[in-house]
Amino acid sequence: MMQRNQQTTIPTVQERRQALESQFPVWEKHTIATHFKSQCQLYQERPLIMMPDDVVTYGEMWNRSFLYAKAFMKVGVKRGDHVAILMANDPDYIALFIATSMVGAVAVPLNTQLRDEELNYMIRQSDTNWLILHQSASKQNHAAIISKIVENLKAEPDSRLQRAICIPNANEPIPNGFIDWSSFISEADKVSDDAVLKRWKETDDPDECAAIIYTSGSTGLPKGVMLTDDMMLRSGFATCLSRAYEDGRRIFAPLPFYHVYFLQEGLFAVSFVGGAMVTCLGFSPLQSFELMEKYRVNDFLAVPSMLVAMLNRPERKTFQLESLFALLCCAAPSPVPLWKRAVEELKVEEIGTGCGGTEASSTTMLTEIGDPLDIISTKVGKVKLAGVAGHPEFGDASVEYKVIDPDTGADLPAGSVGELAVRGNVVTHGYYKKPDETAFAIDQDGFLRSGDLGQIDEQGYIQLLGRSKDLYKVSGETVAPKEIEDVISLHAAVNQVYIVGVPDQLTTETGAAFIELKQGVPCTKREIREWCRKRVARFKVPRYIWFVTANDWPLTGTGKIQKFKLQEIAEERLSKHG
């Protein structure tokens, strides 16, 4: 047994995996609703969602979900209807997601940070039939935005939007045209339990599309990824097995509910062991420590920007985090110094990173528990264990990877650097209403192009070298930005660095580096250039260097750097200043 402290004893990794495997000896396909019915009965009194001022148990979550399924049926939600959810983090979000599954509809989670045009695009492109929204979220009055979109759609004969349901959470009246949340709920009792059970039985197909989840937008216009119930649950189980979740694990994840990182690595995964998700409306370093202490959190799902912000808070030493022993930090590479600080200052013992994508139901790769820091900081792991949820052809795994030529799509020999392609039973069958993009991304053997450049070593560890679109050429020499980012990140003054390629009259393209320095640590552009010149070829040294603050980074909802926006910023600066 692993000793955490005098009060807590954690079973070994092997014991935890054996317990999970004994509880799930075979894989039974379920819809999300059927899965949660089973887990909510088994763990009825345990907490499932824990927020600063609200704790919802498994039993309470199920009761809400069943009530909302009734309400859905009363307003007219049919099998196959698309139900968009535009809400801040709220336990009702999860209940509505489960209810959507119960009535055979398709959930369409929407990013609350999107602006008017982006929301208009997604609602139209997804053929949304019903929309549920918080009046206000992410500092935006969504009711006002959606009201205009609904009004315009009503005038279009081919519009599929039926109605929008608004949950009031701001000190102002809701615009006309919405179904008020209280009215939506009050009508639920007019639908019998038997009617819901009948619909549920008729639509209980784990292989139908359960959700259309849009890509995060780190590479441009989002695409709607179609995922089935079975894909999402298999992915969650694989994470639970790979990271060896113990019974009742509590995971802190200050991440948006609309993202697969929260859903798959957190909610779905932890539900297999009756654990809880500890979360909040938005990330705050100080509140994060408060919640981890208050709810005795065991595990932390983070992105590097969050981890940096928390470790830089001096108050961290005043919090009692004896229950915390695990950390998963994904979405972007983290250098060895950051991992060392996490181990030393947060006292975490099981650390790791991973990678995957919305198209593959979140992570497909995870580092192994006990991997050394040099592996965790340079690789994104091996194909994660899936056990009984694995693909029959792939042993204990759900997926397999290969490396292809980014230009031709041809397979490359083992050990080559190229674009990673993946196939398996958690990989999407396509993008909603985007046949050309689907045909380009997925080949006849089911391999999906990830867009990530990488290399697979002899032990099966995968190293990412950036996005295929990130490559640029300096006087004919190809440069992978990540290689230079890794070098600069080792400088003692550097917190984070990201590099993009920009046009150059002399060399066709050159590098432009955005660097965030550690607080109070001085550094000059000349020092950075000298650091690079001693470690990489001269043509790889970025010509342009800009120092930025933590607030300057253009981020997705999960804290991932949007490189295409850095590209735009760089080109705009150069056009102004030459």
C-alpha positions in Angstrom: 0.0 0.0 0.0 1.2 3.5 -0.8 1.4 5.7 2.3 0.1 9.2 1.6 0.2 10.5 5.2 -0.9 9.3 8.7 -4.6 9.7 7.8 -4.7 8.4 4.2 -3.6 5.2 2.7 -3.9 4.7 -1.1 -3.9 1.3 -2.6 -1.1 0.5 -5.1 -1.6 1.1 -8.8 -2.0 -2.7 -9.4 -4.6 -3.0 -6.6 -6.6 -0.1 -8.0 -6.6 -1.5 -11.5 -7.6 -4.9 -10.2 -10.5 -3.5 -8.3 -11.7 -1.7 -11.4 -11.3 -4.8 -13.6 -13.2 -7.0 -11.1 -16.1 -4.5 -11.0 -16.2 -4.4 -14.9 -15.0 -7.8 -16.1 -16.6 -7.4 -19.5 -17.5 -4.3 -21.5 -21.2 -3.7 -21.9 -22.2 -1.0 -24.3 -24.4 1.6 -22.7 -25.8 5.0 -23.5 -24.8 7.8 -21.2 -28.2 7.8 -19.5 -28.1 4.0 -18.9 -24.5 4.3 -17.5 -25.4 7.0 -15.1 -28.6 5.3 -14.0 -26.5 2.3 -12.8 -23.8 4.5 -11.2 -26.3 6.8 -9.5 -28.1 3.9 -7.9 -24.8 2.3 -6.8 -23.4 5.5 -5.3 -26.6 7.3 -4.5 -25.4 9.2 -1.4 -21.9 10.1 -2.7 -21.1 13.5 -4.1 -20.8 13.8 -7.9 -20.4 17.5 -8.5 -18.8 19.7 -5.8 -18.8 23.5 -6.3 -17.9 26.3 -4.0 -21.4 26.6 -2.5 -23.2 23.5 -3.9 -22.7 19.8 -3.6 -24.9 17.5 -5.7 -24.9 13.7 -5.0 -25.3 10.9 -7.6 -28.9 10.4 -6.4 -29.8 14.0 -6.7 -28.2 14.2 -10.1 -30.3 11.3 -11.3 -33.5 12.8 -10.0 -32.8 16.1 -11.8 -31.9 14.3 -15.0 -35.2 12.4 -15.0 -37.1 15.6 -14.3 -35.4 17.4 -17.2 -36.1 14.4 -19.5 -39.8 14.9 -18.7 -39.5 18.6 -19.4 -37.8 17.9 -22.7 -40.6 15.6 -23.8 -43.3 18.1 -22.8 -41.8 20.9 -25.0 -41.5 18.5 -27.9 -37.9 17.3 -28.0 -37.9 14.3 -30.4 -35.4 11.4 -31.0 -32.4 12.7 -32.9 -33.1 16.4 -32.2 -30.0 18.5 -31.5 -30.1 20.2 -28.1 -27.4 22.9 -27.8 -26.3 23.8 -24.3 -24.8 27.3 -23.7 -24.2 27.4 -20.0 -21.6 28.3 -17.4 -20.4 25.4 -15.2 -23.4 24.3 -13.2 -24.6 20.9 -12.0 -27.7 21.3 -14.1 -25.4 21.2 -17.2 -24.6 17.6 -16.4 -28.2 16.7 -15.6 -29.3 18.2 -19.0 -26.6 16.2 -20.8 -27.9 13.0 -19.2 -31.5 13.9 -19.9 -30.6 14.6 -23.5 -29.3 11.0 -23.7 -32.5 9.7 -22.0 -34.8 11.1 -24.6 -32.6 10.0 -27.5 -31.5 13.5 -28.5 -28.0 14.8 -29.4 -26.2 17.2 -27.1 -24.3 20.1 -28.7 -22.1 21.8 -26.0 -21.3 25.4 -26.9 -18.3 27.4 -25.8 -19.5 30.3 -23.6 -16.6 32.4 -24.7 -17.8 32.6 -28.3 -18.9 35.9 -29.8 -22.0 36.7 -31.7 -20.9 35.5 -35.2 -19.3 32.3 -33.8 -22.4 31.3 -31.9 -24.5 32.1 -35.0 -22.3 29.9 -37.1 -22.4 26.9 -34.7 -26.2 27.1 -34.0 -26.8 27.1 -37.8 -24.1 24.6 -38.8 -25.2 22.1 -36.1 -28.9 22.3 -37.1 -29.8 23.0 -33.5 -33.4 22.3 -32.8 -33.5 23.4 -29.1 -31.2 25.7 -27.2 -30.7 25.9 -23.4 -28.7 28.9 -22.1 -27.7 30.8 -19.1 -28.8 34.4 -19.4 -25.2 35.4 -18.8 -22.0 33.5 -18.9 -18.3 34.3 -19.4 -19.1 38.0 -18.8 -21.4 38.0 -21.8 -25.2 38.6 -22.0 -26.0 35.5 -24.0 -29.7 36.1 -23.8 -29.4 39.3 -25.8 -27.1 37.6 -28.3 -29.2 34.5 -28.8 -32.4 36.6 -28.9 -31.1 38.2 -32.1 -30.0 34.9 -33.6 -33.4 33.3 -32.9 -35.2 36.2 -34.4 -33.2 36.0 -37.6 -33.6 32.2 -37.8 -37.4 32.5 -37.4 -37.5 34.4 -40.7 -35.7 31.6 -42.5 -38.0 28.8 -43.9 -35.3 26.0 -43.6 -34.4 26.8 -40.0 -34.6 23.9 -37.6 -34.5 25.9 -34.4 -37.7 25.3 -32.4 -37.3 27.2 -29.2 -34.7 28.5 -26.8 -34.9 28.0 -23.0 -33.3 30.6 -20.8 -32.1 30.2 -17.2 -32.1 33.6 -15.5 -28.9 34.5 -13.7 -28.5 38.2 -14.1 -30.3 41.3 -12.6 -32.2 42.2 -15.7 -35.3 40.9 -17.5 -35.1 38.1 -20.1 -35.9 39.2 -23.6 -39.1 38.1 -25.2 -39.2 34.9 -27.2 -37.6 32.5 -24.7 -39.2 29.7 -22.7 -38.5 30.7 -19.1 -36.6 28.0 -17.1 -39.2 27.9 -14.3 -42.0 27.3 -16.9 -39.9 24.6 -18.6 -39.5 22.8 -15.3 -43.1 23.3 -14.1 -44.5 21.5 -17.1 -42.4 18.4 -16.5 -45.0 16.8 -14.2 -47.5 16.6 -17.1 -45.3 13.8 -18.6 -45.6 10.4 -16.9 -42.6 8.3 -15.7 -43.8 5.6 -18.1 -43.7 7.9 -21.1 -40.0 8.7 -20.3 -39.1 5.1 -19.8 -40.8 4.1 -23.1 -38.9 6.8 -25.0 -35.7 5.8 -23.3 -36.1 2.2 -24.2 -36.9 3.1 -27.8 -33.8 5.3 -28.2 -31.3 3.4 -26.0 -28.6 2.9 -28.8 -25.0 3.4 -27.6 -23.8 3.5 -31.3 -25.9 6.5 -32.3 -24.4 10.0 -32.3 -24.8 11.3 -28.7 -22.9 14.6 -29.0 -21.6 17.0 -31.5 -18.6 18.6 -29.8 -16.9 21.4 -31.7 -13.1 21.5 -31.9 -11.6 24.2 -29.6 -10.6 26.5 -32.4 -6.9 26.5 -31.8 -6.4 26.0 -35.6 -9.2 28.1 -37.0 -12.9 27.5 -37.8 -14.4 24.9 -35.5 -15.8 21.6 -36.8 -18.5 19.6 -35.2 -17.1 16.2 -34.1 -19.7 13.5 -33.9 -19.2 11.1 -30.9 -21.3 8.2 -29.8 -22.2 7.2 -26.2 -20.0 4.2 -26.5 -17.0 6.1 -27.7 -17.2 8.6 -24.8 -17.7 6.0 -22.1 -14.9 3.8 -23.5 -12.5 6.7 -23.4 -13.5 7.6 -19.8 -13.0 4.0 -18.7 -9.6 3.9 -20.4 -8.5 7.0 -18.5 -9.9 5.5 -15.2 -7.9 2.3 -15.8 -4.7 4.0 -17.1 -4.5 6.5 -14.2 -5.7 3.8 -11.8 -8.5 5.7 -10.2 -9.2 4.5 -6.7 -12.8 4.1 -5.2 -14.2 7.6 -4.6 -11.4 9.7 -6.1 -12.0 13.4 -6.0 -10.7 15.4 -9.0 -10.3 19.1 -9.1 -10.9 20.4 -12.6 -11.4 24.2 -13.1 -12.3 23.5 -16.7 -15.4 24.3 -18.8 -18.1 21.6 -18.9 -18.4 21.9 -22.7 -14.9 20.5 -23.3 -13.9 16.9 -23.7 -11.1 17.3 -21.2 -13.6 17.8 -18.4 -16.1 15.3 -19.7 -13.8 12.4 -20.5 -10.8 12.7 -18.2 -13.0 13.9 -15.4 -16.7 13.3 -15.2 -17.1 10.1 -17.2 -13.8 8.6 -16.0 -14.5 9.3 -12.3 -18.1 8.0 -12.5 -16.8 4.4 -12.9 -15.4 4.6 -9.3 -18.1 6.7 -7.7 -15.8 9.6 -7.4 -16.5 13.4 -7.5 -15.7 16.3 -9.7 -14.7 19.5 -7.8 -15.0 22.5 -9.9 -16.0 26.2 -10.2 -17.3 28.8 -12.6 -13.9 29.9 -13.8 -10.2 29.4 -12.9 -8.7 31.4 -10.0 -5.4 30.3 -8.4 -6.5 31.2 -4.9 -9.9 29.7 -5.2 -8.4 26.6 -6.6 -6.3 26.1 -3.4 -9.3 26.8 -1.3 -11.4 24.2 -3.0 -8.7 21.5 -3.0 -8.3 22.0 0.7 -12.1 22.3 1.5 -13.1 19.1 -0.4 -9.9 17.1 0.3 -9.1 16.7 -3.4 -6.9 13.7 -4.6 -6.2 14.7 -8.2 -5.8 17.8 -10.3 -6.6 18.1 -14.0 -4.7 21.1 -15.2 -3.3 22.9 -18.2 0.2 24.5 -18.0 -1.0 28.0 -17.7 -3.1 27.1 -14.6 -0.3 25.2 -13.0 2.2 28.1 -13.5 -0.3 30.6 -12.1 -0.9 28.5 -9.0 2.7 27.8 -8.3 3.5 31.5 -8.5 1.0 32.3 -5.7 2.9 32.6 -2.3 -0.3 31.7 -0.4 0.1 28.1 -1.7 2.2 27.2 1.3 -0.6 28.1 3.7 -3.1 25.4 2.4 -3.4 21.9 3.7 -3.4 19.6 0.7 -2.5 16.3 2.3 -5.1 14.4 0.2 -3.6 15.6 -3.1 -1.3 13.0 -4.7 -2.0 13.0 -8.5 -1.7 15.6 -11.3 -2.5 15.4 -15.0 -1.3 18.4 -17.0 -2.2 18.4 -20.7 -3.0 20.7 -23.6 0.6 22.0 -24.1 4.1 20.8 -23.2 5.5 21.5 -19.7 9.2 21.8 -19.2 11.1 19.8 -16.5 11.5 22.8 -14.1 7.7 23.2 -14.0 7.2 19.5 -13.2 9.9 19.7 -10.5 8.1 22.6 -8.9 4.8 20.7 -9.0 6.3 17.7 -7.3 8.2 19.7 -4.7 5.6 22.3 -3.8 2.3 20.4 -4.3 3.8 17.1 -3.1 2.1 15.2 -5.9 3.5 11.7 -6.4 1.6 10.5 -9.5 2.2 13.0 -12.3 1.6 12.7 -16.0 0.6 14.2 -19.3 -1.3 13.1 -22.3 -2.6 14.0 -25.7 -5.4 13.2 -28.0 -8.2 15.4 -29.4 -11.9 15.9 -29.6 -12.0 13.6 -32.7 -10.7 10.7 -30.5 -12.9 11.3 -27.5 -10.2 13.2 -25.6 -6.9 11.6 -24.7 -5.6 8.5 -26.5 -2.1 8.8 -25.0 -1.0 9.0 -21.4 2.4 8.7 -19.7 2.6 5.9 -17.3 2.5 6.3 -13.6 6.1 6.4 -12.4 7.6 7.7 -15.6 10.6 9.9 -15.0 10.5 13.7 -15.5 12.5 13.6 -18.7 9.9 11.4 -20.3 6.9 13.4 -19.0 8.4 16.7 -20.2 9.3 15.4 -23.7 6.7 12.8 -24.6 2.9 12.7 -24.4 2.8 9.1 -23.4 1.9 5.8 -24.9 -1.4 4.6 -26.2 -3.4 4.4 -22.9 -4.7 1.2 -21.4 -8.4 0.4 -22.1 -8.7 -3.2 -20.7 -12.1 -4.6 -21.5 -13.1 -1.4 -23.3 -10.2 -1.9 -25.8 -10.5 -2.7 -29.5 -10.4 -6.5 -30.3 -7.5 -6.0 -32.7 -5.5 -3.8 -30.4 -5.2 -5.8 -27.2 -5.6 -3.7 -24.1 -5.8 -0.5 -26.2 -8.7 1.3 -27.9 -6.6 2.8 -30.7 -3.4 2.4 -32.8 -1.2 5.1 -34.3 0.9 5.3 -37.4 3.0 8.1 -38.9 2.2 9.5 -42.4 3.7 12.0 -44.8 1.8 15.3 -44.1 1.7 16.1 -47.9 0.9 12.8 -49.5 -0.7 10.8 -46.7 1.6 7.8 -47.4 2.7 5.6 -44.5 6.3 6.4 -43.2 8.8 3.8 -41.8 9.0 3.2 -38.1 10.9 5.9 -36.3 10.1 8.6 -38.9 8.9 12.1 -38.1 5.5 12.8 -39.8 1.9 13.5 -39.1 0.3 11.2 -36.6 -2.8 9.2 -37.7 -5.1 7.3 -35.3 -7.9 4.7 -35.6 -9.9 2.8 -33.0 -13.2 2.4 -31.2 -13.1 5.9 -29.7 -12.4 7.8 -32.9 -15.1 9.8 -34.6 -16.6 8.7 -37.9 -16.7 12.2 -39.2 -17.5 15.9 -38.9 -21.1 17.0 -38.9 -22.2 18.2 -42.4 -18.6 18.5 -43.6 -18.1 15.7 -46.1 -15.0 17.2 -47.7 -13.2 17.7 -44.3 -14.2 14.2 -43.3 -12.9 12.6 -46.5 -9.6 14.4 -46.1 -9.2 13.5 -42.4 -10.2 9.9 -42.4 -8.8 7.3 -44.9 -10.4 4.1 -46.2 -8.9 2.1 -43.3 -10.4 4.4 -40.7 -7.2 6.3 -39.8 -7.8 9.9 -38.9 -5.2 12.5 -39.5 -4.5 14.2 -36.2 -2.8 17.3 -37.6 0.0 16.7 -35.1 3.6 16.2 -36.2 5.3 13.5 -34.1 7.5 10.5 -33.8 6.9 7.1 -32.1 9.9 5.5 -30.5 10.8 1.8 -30.0 9.0 1.7 -26.6 5.8 3.2 -28.1 6.2 6.6 -26.6 5.0 9.5 -28.8 6.8 12.8 -29.1 4.9 15.7 -30.5 6.7 18.2 -32.7 3.9 20.7 -33.2 1.1 21.0 -35.7 1.7 20.1 -39.3 0.5 23.6 -40.2 3.0 25.2 -37.7 6.1 24.2 -39.8 7.8 27.0 -41.6 10.9 27.2 -43.9 13.9 29.5 -43.5 15.8 29.6 -46.8 14.5 26.2 -47.7 15.3 24.6 -44.2 12.2 23.3 -42.4 11.8 24.4 -38.8 9.5 22.8 -36.2 8.6 25.5 -33.7 8.4 23.1 -30.8 12.1 22.2 -31.0 13.0 25.9 -30.5 10.3 26.4 -27.8 11.8 23.5 -25.8 15.2 25.1 -26.0 14.1 28.6 -24.9 11.8 27.1 -22.1 15.0 25.8 -20.4 16.2 29.4 -19.9 16.0 30.3 -16.2 14.0 33.5 -16.8 11.4 31.9 -19.1 7.9 30.9 -17.9 6.3 30.1 -21.3 7.3 30.5 -25.0 5.5 30.0 -28.3 6.9 30.5 -31.8 5.2 31.0 -35.1 6.5 31.4 -38.6 6.1 34.8 -40.3 6.8 35.9 -43.9 10.3 37.3 -44.6 11.6 38.9 -47.8 15.1 37.6 -47.4 14.5 34.0 -46.2 10.9 33.4 -47.3 9.9 32.8 -43.6 11.4 33.3 -40.2 10.6 32.7 -36.6 8.7 35.1 -34.2 8.8 34.2 -30.5 6.4 35.3 -27.9 7.9 34.9 -24.4 6.4 35.3 -20.9 9.2 35.8 -18.3 9.0 34.7 -14.7 7.8 37.4 -12.4 10.7 39.7 -11.3 13.4 37.9 -13.4 15.0 40.2 -15.9 16.0 39.1 -19.4 16.8 40.7 -22.7 16.2 39.7 -26.3 19.9 39.5 -26.8 20.2 37.0 -24.0 17.5 34.8 -25.6 19.2 34.9 -29.0 22.6 34.0 -27.5 21.0 31.2 -25.6 19.6 29.8 -28.8 22.7 30.3 -30.9 24.6 28.0 -28.5 22.1 25.2 -28.8 20.5 25.2 -32.3 21.4 26.0 -35.9 21.5 29.7 -36.7 18.6 29.5 -39.1 16.4 28.2 -36.3 17.0 31.2 -34.0 13.8 33.4 -34.1 14.5 36.8 -35.7 11.7 38.5 -33.8 11.2 38.2 -30.0 8.4 39.9 -28.1 8.0 39.7 -24.3 4.4 39.3 -23.2 2.5 39.0 -19.9 0.4 36.1 -18.7 -2.8 38.1 -19.7 -1.6 38.6 -23.3 -1.9 35.0 -24.4 -4.9 34.2 -26.7 -6.4 31.2 -25.1 -9.1 28.6 -25.8 -11.7 27.9 -23.0 -9.3 25.2 -21.6 -6.2 27.4 -21.5 -4.7 26.2 -24.8 -2.6 28.7 -26.7 -4.3 29.7 -30.0 -1.3 29.7 -32.3 -3.3 31.0 -35.3 -4.1 34.1 -33.3 -0.4 34.5 -32.3 0.3 34.3 -36.1 -2.2 37.1 -36.7 -0.7 39.2 -33.9 2.8 38.7 -35.2 1.9 39.6 -38.8 0.0 42.7 -37.6 3.0 43.9 -35.5 5.3 43.4 -38.5 3.1 45.2 -40.9 3.0 48.2 -38.6 6.6 48.4 -37.6 8.3 46.6 -40.5 
